[in-house]
Amino acid sequence: MQNQDIQVAAIEAGKVLDTLAALSVRLSCHTCDTAPDSLVLEAGKVKEACDAIDVAVTSLKRILAITDANGKSIFPDDS
């Protein structure tokens, strides 16, 4: 695999981690008195969460699409 592919994969992985971390913070209820399992989210927060998940999924798909010269995925086959 080329060094450029590795850099692109690392950037995309960083996007996934940043997006999911931000989503976790937005959905947490650290400053309210409501138990997390009974929290009802506003429609805007649900849309933000769905958008963040879409960004993370797209980035993961880009990572999985990066291949080396032999056409093999950068991730080992665990099957």
Biopython code that builds the backbone (N, CA, C, O; Angstrom):
import numpy as np
from Bio.PDB.StructureBuilder import StructureBuilder

atoms = [
    (1, "MET", "N", (0.849, -1.174, 0.000)),
    (1, "MET", "CA", (0.000, 0.000, 0.000)),
    (1, "MET", "C", (0.893, 1.236, 0.000)),
    (1, "MET", "O", (1.949, 1.260, 0.633)),
    (2, "GLN", "N", (0.456, 2.235, -0.707)),
    (2, "GLN", "CA", (1.233, 3.455, -0.797)),
    (2, "GLN", "C", (1.065, 4.301, 0.455)),
    (2, "GLN", "O", (0.042, 4.240, 1.137)),
    (3, "ASN", "N", (2.090, 5.089, 0.741)),
    (3, "ASN", "CA", (2.068, 5.956, 1.913)),
    (3, "ASN", "C", (0.873, 6.908, 1.873)),
    (3, "ASN", "O", (0.277, 7.204, 2.908)),
    (4, "GLN", "N", (0.525, 7.386, 0.677)),
    (4, "GLN", "CA", (-0.617, 8.304, 0.539)),
    (4, "GLN", "C", (-1.914, 7.617, 0.962)),
    (4, "GLN", "O", (-2.763, 8.237, 1.603)),
    (5, "ASP", "N", (-2.074, 6.334, 0.604)),
    (5, "ASP", "CA", (-3.265, 5.586, 1.009)),
    (5, "ASP", "C", (-3.350, 5.461, 2.524)),
    (5, "ASP", "O", (-4.426, 5.584, 3.110)),
    (6, "ILE", "N", (-2.209, 5.217, 3.147)),
    (6, "ILE", "CA", (-2.173, 5.104, 4.605)),
    (6, "ILE", "C", (-2.576, 6.428, 5.245)),
    (6, "ILE", "O", (-3.321, 6.447, 6.225)),
    (7, "GLN", "N", (-2.089, 7.526, 4.695)),
    (7, "GLN", "CA", (-2.440, 8.855, 5.226)),
    (7, "GLN", "C", (-3.930, 9.130, 5.065)),
    (7, "GLN", "O", (-4.567, 9.646, 5.983)),
    (8, "VAL", "N", (-4.489, 8.791, 3.910)),
    (8, "VAL", "CA", (-5.924, 8.998, 3.683)),
    (8, "VAL", "C", (-6.733, 8.156, 4.661)),
    (8, "VAL", "O", (-7.714, 8.636, 5.229)),
    (9, "ALA", "N", (-6.330, 6.907, 4.860)),
    (9, "ALA", "CA", (-7.035, 6.030, 5.804)),
    (9, "ALA", "C", (-6.965, 6.590, 7.215)),
    (9, "ALA", "O", (-7.952, 6.550, 7.950)),
    (10, "ALA", "N", (-5.807, 7.111, 7.597)),
    (10, "ALA", "CA", (-5.663, 7.680, 8.943)),
    (10, "ALA", "C", (-6.536, 8.917, 9.108)),
    (10, "ALA", "O", (-7.137, 9.108, 10.165)),
    (11, "ILE", "N", (-6.614, 9.753, 8.093)),
    (11, "ILE", "CA", (-7.472, 10.948, 8.153)),
    (11, "ILE", "C", (-8.932, 10.541, 8.293)),
    (11, "ILE", "O", (-9.662, 11.102, 9.110)),
    (12, "GLU", "N", (-9.355, 9.566, 7.495)),
    (12, "GLU", "CA", (-10.747, 9.107, 7.564)),
    (12, "GLU", "C", (-11.044, 8.469, 8.918)),
    (12, "GLU", "O", (-12.119, 8.683, 9.477)),
    (13, "ALA", "N", (-10.109, 7.692, 9.449)),
    (13, "ALA", "CA", (-10.303, 7.083, 10.769)),
    (13, "ALA", "C", (-10.424, 8.167, 11.836)),
    (13, "ALA", "O", (-11.238, 8.052, 12.752)),
    (14, "GLY", "N", (-9.622, 9.210, 11.718)),
    (14, "GLY", "CA", (-9.728, 10.343, 12.645)),
    (14, "GLY", "C", (-11.083, 11.009, 12.578)),
    (14, "GLY", "O", (-11.637, 11.399, 13.605)),
    (15, "LYS", "N", (-11.630, 11.145, 11.361)),
    (15, "LYS", "CA", (-12.966, 11.727, 11.197)),
    (15, "LYS", "C", (-14.016, 10.877, 11.908)),
    (15, "LYS", "O", (-14.913, 11.399, 12.571)),
    (16, "VAL", "N", (-13.887, 9.556, 11.759)),
    (16, "VAL", "CA", (-14.837, 8.657, 12.413)),
    (16, "VAL", "C", (-14.775, 8.832, 13.924)),
    (16, "VAL", "O", (-15.805, 8.983, 14.582)),
    (17, "LEU", "N", (-13.574, 8.811, 14.466)),
    (17, "LEU", "CA", (-13.415, 8.951, 15.916)),
    (17, "LEU", "C", (-13.926, 10.297, 16.408)),
    (17, "LEU", "O", (-14.619, 10.361, 17.424)),
    (18, "ASP", "N", (-13.593, 11.369, 15.704)),
    (18, "ASP", "CA", (-14.056, 12.702, 16.106)),
    (18, "ASP", "C", (-15.571, 12.807, 16.042)),
    (18, "ASP", "O", (-16.202, 13.365, 16.940)),
    (19, "THR", "N", (-16.148, 12.271, 14.981)),
    (19, "THR", "CA", (-17.599, 12.340, 14.812)),
    (19, "THR", "C", (-18.322, 11.568, 15.900)),
    (19, "THR", "O", (-19.294, 12.054, 16.478)),
    (20, "LEU", "N", (-17.844, 10.365, 16.177)),
    (20, "LEU", "CA", (-18.499, 9.552, 17.206)),
    (20, "LEU", "C", (-18.297, 10.132, 18.607)),
    (20, "LEU", "O", (-19.198, 10.053, 19.443)),
    (21, "ALA", "N", (-17.133, 10.709, 18.868)),
    (21, "ALA", "CA", (-16.903, 11.344, 20.168)),
    (21, "ALA", "C", (-17.816, 12.545, 20.349)),
    (21, "ALA", "O", (-18.387, 12.735, 21.423)),
    (22, "ALA", "N", (-17.959, 13.362, 19.306)),
    (22, "ALA", "CA", (-18.847, 14.520, 19.379)),
    (22, "ALA", "C", (-20.289, 14.076, 19.551)),
    (22, "ALA", "O", (-21.047, 14.694, 20.298)),
    (23, "LEU", "N", (-20.667, 13.021, 18.872)),
    (23, "LEU", "CA", (-22.027, 12.494, 19.009)),
    (23, "LEU", "C", (-22.282, 12.035, 20.438)),
    (23, "LEU", "O", (-23.347, 12.299, 20.995)),
    (24, "SER", "N", (-21.330, 11.362, 21.021)),
    (24, "SER", "CA", (-21.467, 10.901, 22.394)),
    (24, "SER", "C", (-21.681, 12.064, 23.354)),
    (24, "SER", "O", (-22.525, 11.989, 24.247)),
    (25, "VAL", "N", (-20.918, 13.137, 23.172)),
    (25, "VAL", "CA", (-21.062, 14.310, 24.032)),
    (25, "VAL", "C", (-22.425, 14.956, 23.838)),
    (25, "VAL", "O", (-23.080, 15.325, 24.813)),
    (26, "ARG", "N", (-22.865, 15.097, 22.579)),
    (26, "ARG", "CA", (-24.156, 15.744, 22.303)),
    (26, "ARG", "C", (-25.322, 14.962, 22.872)),
    (26, "ARG", "O", (-26.318, 15.544, 23.304)),
    (27, "LEU", "N", (-25.200, 13.646, 22.874)),
    (27, "LEU", "CA", (-26.314, 12.822, 23.340)),
    (27, "LEU", "C", (-26.284, 12.554, 24.843)),
    (27, "LEU", "O", (-27.259, 12.051, 25.401)),
    (28, "SER", "N", (-25.191, 12.881, 25.492)),
    (28, "SER", "CA", (-25.114, 12.625, 26.926)),
    (28, "SER", "C", (-25.915, 13.663, 27.697)),
    (28, "SER", "O", (-26.239, 14.735, 27.185)),
    (29, "CYS", "N", (-26.218, 13.325, 28.912)),
    (29, "CYS", "CA", (-27.037, 14.208, 29.752)),
    (29, "CYS", "C", (-26.277, 14.493, 31.043)),
    (29, "CYS", "O", (-26.751, 14.180, 32.135)),
    (30, "HIS", "N", (-25.103, 15.084, 30.909)),
    (30, "HIS", "CA", (-24.265, 15.352, 32.080)),
    (30, "HIS", "C", (-24.787, 16.507, 32.924)),
    (30, "HIS", "O", (-24.489, 16.591, 34.116)),
    (31, "THR", "N", (-25.562, 17.394, 32.314)),
    (31, "THR", "CA", (-25.980, 18.595, 33.036)),
    (31, "THR", "C", (-27.461, 18.603, 33.372)),
    (31, "THR", "O", (-27.991, 19.632, 33.790)),
    (32, "CYS", "N", (-28.135, 17.484, 33.198)),
    (32, "CYS", "CA", (-29.564, 17.469, 33.519)),
    (32, "CYS", "C", (-29.833, 16.448, 34.622)),
    (32, "CYS", "O", (-28.998, 15.596, 34.926)),
    (33, "ASP", "N", (-31.013, 16.558, 35.206)),
    (33, "ASP", "CA", (-31.387, 15.673, 36.303)),
    (33, "ASP", "C", (-32.152, 14.440, 35.832)),
    (33, "ASP", "O", (-32.637, 13.661, 36.652)),
    (34, "THR", "N", (-32.264, 14.260, 34.526)),
    (34, "THR", "CA", (-33.007, 13.142, 33.966)),
    (34, "THR", "C", (-32.084, 11.940, 33.801)),
    (34, "THR", "O", (-30.951, 12.070, 33.339)),
    (35, "ALA", "N", (-32.580, 10.783, 34.182)),
    (35, "ALA", "CA", (-31.802, 9.555, 34.008)),
    (35, "ALA", "C", (-31.614, 9.297, 32.513)),
    (35, "ALA", "O", (-32.562, 9.448, 31.742)),
    (36, "PRO", "N", (-30.414, 8.911, 32.091)),
    (36, "PRO", "CA", (-30.156, 8.714, 30.660)),
    (36, "PRO", "C", (-31.118, 7.747, 29.976)),
    (36, "PRO", "O", (-31.441, 7.929, 28.802)),
    (37, "ASP", "N", (-31.582, 6.717, 30.698)),
    (37, "ASP", "CA", (-32.476, 5.749, 30.059)),
    (37, "ASP", "C", (-33.905, 6.251, 29.912)),
    (37, "ASP", "O", (-34.727, 5.593, 29.275)),
    (38, "SER", "N", (-34.211, 7.406, 30.492)),
    (38, "SER", "CA", (-35.548, 7.968, 30.326)),
    (38, "SER", "C", (-35.524, 9.290, 29.571)),
    (38, "SER", "O", (-36.541, 9.978, 29.482)),
    (39, "LEU", "N", (-34.370, 9.642, 29.032)),
    (39, "LEU", "CA", (-34.207, 10.895, 28.309)),
    (39, "LEU", "C", (-34.912, 10.834, 26.958)),
    (39, "LEU", "O", (-34.781, 9.855, 26.222)),
    (40, "VAL", "N", (-35.654, 11.878, 26.642)),
    (40, "VAL", "CA", (-36.308, 12.000, 25.346)),
    (40, "VAL", "C", (-35.601, 13.115, 24.595)),
    (40, "VAL", "O", (-35.512, 14.245, 25.075)),
    (41, "LEU", "N", (-35.097, 12.785, 23.405)),
    (41, "LEU", "CA", (-34.346, 13.762, 22.627)),
    (41, "LEU", "C", (-35.263, 14.611, 21.767)),
    (41, "LEU", "O", (-36.269, 14.134, 21.242)),
    (42, "GLU", "N", (-34.899, 15.871, 21.634)),
    (42, "GLU", "CA", (-35.605, 16.758, 20.720)),
    (42, "GLU", "C", (-35.327, 16.293, 19.299)),
    (42, "GLU", "O", (-34.303, 15.663, 19.036)),
    (43, "ALA", "N", (-36.240, 16.605, 18.383)),
    (43, "ALA", "CA", (-36.103, 16.192, 16.989)),
    (43, "ALA", "C", (-34.791, 16.695, 16.387)),
    (43, "ALA", "O", (-34.162, 15.988, 15.599)),
    (44, "GLY", "N", (-34.378, 17.896, 16.748)),
    (44, "GLY", "CA", (-33.135, 18.447, 16.226)),
    (44, "GLY", "C", (-31.922, 17.635, 16.631)),
    (44, "GLY", "O", (-31.004, 17.440, 15.835)),
    (45, "LYS", "N", (-31.917, 17.157, 17.877)),
    (45, "LYS", "CA", (-30.799, 16.333, 18.350)),
    (45, "LYS", "C", (-30.792, 14.973, 17.656)),
    (45, "LYS", "O", (-29.732, 14.424, 17.358)),
    (46, "VAL", "N", (-31.980, 14.437, 17.404)),
    (46, "VAL", "CA", (-32.054, 13.156, 16.707)),
    (46, "VAL", "C", (-31.505, 13.315, 15.289)),
    (46, "VAL", "O", (-30.757, 12.461, 14.813)),
    (47, "LYS", "N", (-31.875, 14.404, 14.614)),
    (47, "LYS", "CA", (-31.367, 14.655, 13.262)),
    (47, "LYS", "C", (-29.853, 14.823, 13.285)),
    (47, "LYS", "O", (-29.160, 14.270, 12.431)),
    (48, "GLU", "N", (-29.327, 15.581, 14.251)),
    (48, "GLU", "CA", (-27.876, 15.745, 14.373)),
    (48, "GLU", "C", (-27.196, 14.396, 14.583)),
    (48, "GLU", "O", (-26.146, 14.126, 14.000)),
    (49, "ALA", "N", (-27.793, 13.561, 15.409)),
    (49, "ALA", "CA", (-27.221, 12.243, 15.679)),
    (49, "ALA", "C", (-27.214, 11.399, 14.408)),
    (49, "ALA", "O", (-26.217, 10.744, 14.100)),
    (50, "CYS", "N", (-28.303, 11.413, 13.684)),
    (50, "CYS", "CA", (-28.372, 10.644, 12.436)),
    (50, "CYS", "C", (-27.353, 11.162, 11.427)),
    (50, "CYS", "O", (-26.697, 10.371, 10.749)),
    (51, "ASP", "N", (-27.215, 12.480, 11.322)),
    (51, "ASP", "CA", (-26.232, 13.066, 10.402)),
    (51, "ASP", "C", (-24.809, 12.660, 10.797)),
    (51, "ASP", "O", (-23.991, 12.336, 9.936)),
    (52, "ALA", "N", (-24.518, 12.678, 12.097)),
    (52, "ALA", "CA", (-23.188, 12.297, 12.575)),
    (52, "ALA", "C", (-22.904, 10.829, 12.283)),
    (52, "ALA", "O", (-21.792, 10.477, 11.890)),
    (53, "ILE", "N", (-23.884, 9.989, 12.468)),
    (53, "ILE", "CA", (-23.715, 8.568, 12.166)),
    (53, "ILE", "C", (-23.463, 8.381, 10.673)),
    (53, "ILE", "O", (-22.621, 7.571, 10.285)),
    (54, "ASP", "N", (-24.186, 9.125, 9.830)),
    (54, "ASP", "CA", (-23.975, 9.040, 8.381)),
    (54, "ASP", "C", (-22.549, 9.445, 8.002)),
    (54, "ASP", "O", (-21.930, 8.806, 7.152)),
    (55, "VAL", "N", (-22.026, 10.503, 8.626)),
    (55, "VAL", "CA", (-20.650, 10.942, 8.358)),
    (55, "VAL", "C", (-19.667, 9.839, 8.748)),
    (55, "VAL", "O", (-18.735, 9.542, 8.000)),
    (56, "ALA", "N", (-19.873, 9.238, 9.909)),
    (56, "ALA", "CA", (-18.977, 8.179, 10.375)),
    (56, "ALA", "C", (-19.035, 6.969, 9.445)),
    (56, "ALA", "O", (-17.997, 6.391, 9.123)),
    (57, "VAL", "N", (-20.219, 6.583, 9.014)),
    (57, "VAL", "CA", (-20.366, 5.430, 8.125)),
    (57, "VAL", "C", (-19.693, 5.710, 6.780)),
    (57, "VAL", "O", (-19.019, 4.838, 6.232)),
    (58, "THR", "N", (-19.870, 6.903, 6.254)),
    (58, "THR", "CA", (-19.235, 7.268, 4.987)),
    (58, "THR", "C", (-17.716, 7.204, 5.104)),
    (58, "THR", "O", (-17.042, 6.701, 4.205)),
    (59, "SER", "N", (-17.180, 7.710, 6.205)),
    (59, "SER", "CA", (-15.730, 7.661, 6.410)),
    (59, "SER", "C", (-15.238, 6.221, 6.524)),
    (59, "SER", "O", (-14.193, 5.875, 5.971)),
    (60, "LEU", "N", (-15.983, 5.388, 7.235)),
    (60, "LEU", "CA", (-15.585, 3.983, 7.343)),
    (60, "LEU", "C", (-15.610, 3.297, 5.977)),
    (60, "LEU", "O", (-14.738, 2.478, 5.684)),
    (61, "LYS", "N", (-16.588, 3.619, 5.147)),
    (61, "LYS", "CA", (-16.646, 3.048, 3.801)),
    (61, "LYS", "C", (-15.439, 3.487, 2.972)),
    (61, "LYS", "O", (-14.903, 2.703, 2.189)),
    (62, "ARG", "N", (-15.011, 4.745, 3.146)),
    (62, "ARG", "CA", (-13.820, 5.216, 2.425)),
    (62, "ARG", "C", (-12.578, 4.445, 2.875)),
    (62, "ARG", "O", (-11.733, 4.079, 2.058)),
    (63, "ILE", "N", (-12.479, 4.206, 4.175)),
    (63, "ILE", "CA", (-11.339, 3.444, 4.692)),
    (63, "ILE", "C", (-11.336, 2.042, 4.089)),
    (63, "ILE", "O", (-10.296, 1.556, 3.644)),
    (64, "LEU", "N", (-12.485, 1.405, 4.076)),
    (64, "LEU", "CA", (-12.567, 0.044, 3.555)),
    (64, "LEU", "C", (-12.315, -0.011, 2.054)),
    (64, "LEU", "O", (-11.910, -1.053, 1.539)),
    (65, "ALA", "N", (-12.545, 1.079, 1.349)),
    (65, "ALA", "CA", (-12.342, 1.115, -0.097)),
    (65, "ALA", "C", (-10.880, 1.294, -0.478)),
    (65, "ALA", "O", (-10.504, 1.037, -1.621)),
    (66, "ILE", "N", (-10.058, 1.728, 0.460)),
    (66, "ILE", "CA", (-8.639, 1.923, 0.161)),
    (66, "ILE", "C", (-7.980, 0.549, 0.060)),
    (66, "ILE", "O", (-8.044, -0.255, 0.991)),
    (67, "THR", "N", (-7.361, 0.300, -1.056)),
    (67, "THR", "CA", (-6.742, -1.006, -1.282)),
    (67, "THR", "C", (-5.300, -0.837, -1.704)),
    (67, "THR", "O", (-4.876, 0.242, -2.118)),
    (68, "ASP", "N", (-4.547, -1.930, -1.591)),
    (68, "ASP", "CA", (-3.169, -1.885, -2.050)),
    (68, "ASP", "C", (-3.105, -2.305, -3.513)),
    (68, "ASP", "O", (-4.143, -2.545, -4.130)),
    (69, "ALA", "N", (-1.935, -2.394, -4.063)),
    (69, "ALA", "CA", (-1.755, -2.699, -5.481)),
    (69, "ALA", "C", (-2.326, -4.068, -5.860)),
    (69, "ALA", "O", (-2.684, -4.286, -7.017)),
    (70, "ASN", "N", (-2.414, -4.985, -4.906)),
    (70, "ASN", "CA", (-2.946, -6.324, -5.184)),
    (70, "ASN", "C", (-4.460, -6.395, -5.071)),
    (70, "ASN", "O", (-5.045, -7.460, -5.264)),
    (71, "GLY", "N", (-5.099, -5.276, -4.763)),
    (71, "GLY", "CA", (-6.549, -5.270, -4.629)),
    (71, "GLY", "C", (-7.049, -5.804, -3.311)),
    (71, "GLY", "O", (-8.236, -6.098, -3.169)),
    (72, "LYS", "N", (-6.166, -5.933, -2.348)),
    (72, "LYS", "CA", (-6.555, -6.437, -1.028)),
    (72, "LYS", "C", (-6.915, -5.268, -0.122)),
    (72, "LYS", "O", (-6.335, -4.187, -0.228)),
    (73, "SER", "N", (-7.856, -5.486, 0.751)),
    (73, "SER", "CA", (-8.233, -4.462, 1.716)),
    (73, "SER", "C", (-7.083, -4.190, 2.664)),
    (73, "SER", "O", (-6.239, -5.057, 2.892)),
    (74, "ILE", "N", (-7.047, -2.975, 3.223)),
    (74, "ILE", "CA", (-6.004, -2.656, 4.204)),
    (74, "ILE", "C", (-6.256, -3.388, 5.521)),
    (74, "ILE", "O", (-5.379, -3.421, 6.383)),
    (75, "PHE", "N", (-7.440, -3.974, 5.685)),
    (75, "PHE", "CA", (-7.776, -4.690, 6.917)),
    (75, "PHE", "C", (-7.637, -6.191, 6.667)),
    (75, "PHE", "O", (-8.043, -6.688, 5.617)),
    (76, "PRO", "N", (-7.063, -6.910, 7.629)),
    (76, "PRO", "CA", (-6.915, -8.355, 7.444)),
    (76, "PRO", "C", (-8.266, -9.057, 7.428)),
    (76, "PRO", "O", (-9.225, -8.604, 8.053)),
    (77, "ASP", "N", (-8.326, -10.159, 6.710)),
    (77, "ASP", "CA", (-9.540, -10.942, 6.637)),
    (77, "ASP", "C", (-9.615, -11.847, 7.861)),
    (77, "ASP", "O", (-8.792, -12.748, 8.031)),
    (78, "ASP", "N", (-10.619, -11.597, 8.719)),
    (78, "ASP", "CA", (-10.747, -12.365, 9.961)),
    (78, "ASP", "C", (-11.625, -13.599, 9.803)),
    (78, "ASP", "O", (-11.871, -14.312, 10.776)),
    (79, "SER", "N", (-12.090, -13.853, 8.610)),
    (79, "SER", "CA", (-13.006, -14.996, 8.427)),
    (79, "SER", "C", (-12.285, -16.310, 8.363)),
    (79, "SER", "O", (-12.918, -17.355, 8.212)),
]
sb = StructureBuilder()
sb.init_structure("model")
sb.init_model(0)
sb.init_chain("A")
sb.init_seg("    ")
for serial, (resi, resn, name, xyz) in enumerate(atoms, 1):
    if name == "N":
        sb.init_residue(resn, " ", resi, " ")
    sb.init_atom(name, np.array(xyz, "f"), 0.0, 1.0, " ", f" {name:<3s}", serial, name[0])
structure = sb.get_structure()
